[in-house]
Amino acid sequence: MAEFDVIVIGGGPGGYVCAIHCAQLGLKTACVEGRDALGGTCLNVGCIPSKALLNATHQLHEVHENFEKMGLMGAKPKVDWERMLRYKDDVIAGNTKGIEFLFKKNKVTWLKGWGSIPEAGKVKVGDEVHSAKNIVIATGSEASVLPGITVDEEVIVTSTGALALPKIPKSMVVIGAGVIGLEMGSVYARLGTEVTVVEYLDAITPGMDAEVARSFQKILSKQGLKFVLGAAVQVVERTKKGAKVAWKLKKDDSAGEIEADVVLVATGRKPYTAGLGLEALGVEMGPRGTVKTDSHFATTVAGLYAIGDAIAGPMLAHKAEDEGMALAEILAGKHGHVNYDVIPGVVYTTPEVASVGKTEEQLKEEGRAYKVGKFSFMGNARAKAVFQSDGFVKILADKDSDRILGCHIIGPGAGDLIHEICVAMEFGASAQDIALTCHAHPTYSEAVREAALACGLGAIHA
């Protein structure tokens, strides 16, 4: 029986980051992972492969829509789907092998297999039992499927199946207009698939700033995605030609249905803690299957901690990583902390959508006095030069102090631009601080500065 200071169960973004940082801090550390590759859902069947396909299909869009505008003439390429999937797999392999290297570099032991916790301070992997002063649950999440829907990962698929379809479907229904559904719907729409998105709520991307969500839907509609909103799905069943989806509209109870080659069920995710033995240990659970923890990530069982998708909060890889870093600091006797008010969210479509902090709707609900600074990418020279002028930057600042409360961006490079605001918010900056900072020209980031100027006397180029 091997003895460790820390055993982390789960090799996803939260788990492997926690394990590496524990080792960096001098703790003897092991990480349990049952997949053949490290990286969890994110690297193997989530964030990374979807970004590879988003990149490939964006390049395809550019060739077909914009190359001739720039004087780039020639035969337009055809899609070799098998080769595109191999490219995606190569991207996955490069990243997962990188984590293996980091484990060896930092002397983290990979315990290969699925873990359980037979008693406090013990982790069982296969037939072996290991002891640890501290155990970290970082087991992530799995797709959450509506009751009555049978997923076969062939015709009725989750994001896992959607990343490895044997051929490009002629039609697809996406159930759920959240990040996963819209990203994968965008991939297939660019490949020529007729995509229909069915969403229970009356707006896409729940929780997003409403103005941004409305603009986002208009842009995606121009790109060919069709939307059925306010629709409660009643039936999803496989047919001879594919699958049928039937729904009822909430506003008038009218019925509708559609047949498609493939149905993607993208109705969110739920914590994955099956098989750990938490009930027998007496671990207190939270709502929706989460593990209940305190402000230091401790569960109700001494020496047992949890992070990432397994606990409350947004199911985001970078949130899990931050928690893994913070917990490692705590286990090493230091002071780990996560600022949950400054966790950005990104949708990697084209254009990208990114946000951090409060939405207008949240500020109104709180009764907080605020001001809005907006700037359209139509006024940004760099964006216009690359046919990316859709969208805008929107900064929300306190009406009296000018302190930045939130930012919402839809446009080119939004997922990178948002971090200027994240850093500013960490330091308690005002909109004026951004406005007085020199930004290189021509860059997309100038739109952020212009939005900050709009919180004051006004933008220059609007």
Secondary structure, 3 states (H helix, E strand, C coil): CCEEEEEEECCCHHHHHHHHHHHHCCCCEEEEECCCCCCHHHHHHCHHHHHHHHHHHHHHHHHHHCCHHHCCCCCCCCCCHHHHHHHHHHHHHHHHHHHHHHHHHCCCEEEECCEECCCCCEEEECCEEEEEEEEEECCCEEECCCCCCCCCCCCEECHHHHCCCCCCCCEEEEECCCHHHHHHHHHHHHCCCEEEEEECCCCCCCCCCHHHHHHHHHHHHHCCCEEEECEEEEEEEECCCCEEEEEEECCCCCEEEEEECEEEECCCEEECCCCCCHHHHCCCECHHHCECCCCCCECCCCCEEECHHHCCCCCCHHHHHHHHHHHHHHHCCCCCCCCCCCCCEEECCCCEEEEEECCHHHHHHHCCCEEEEEEEHHHCHHHHHCCCCCCEEEEEEECCCCEEEEEEEEECCHHHHHHHHHHHHHCCCEHHHHHCCCCCCCCCCHHHHHHHHHCCCCCCCC
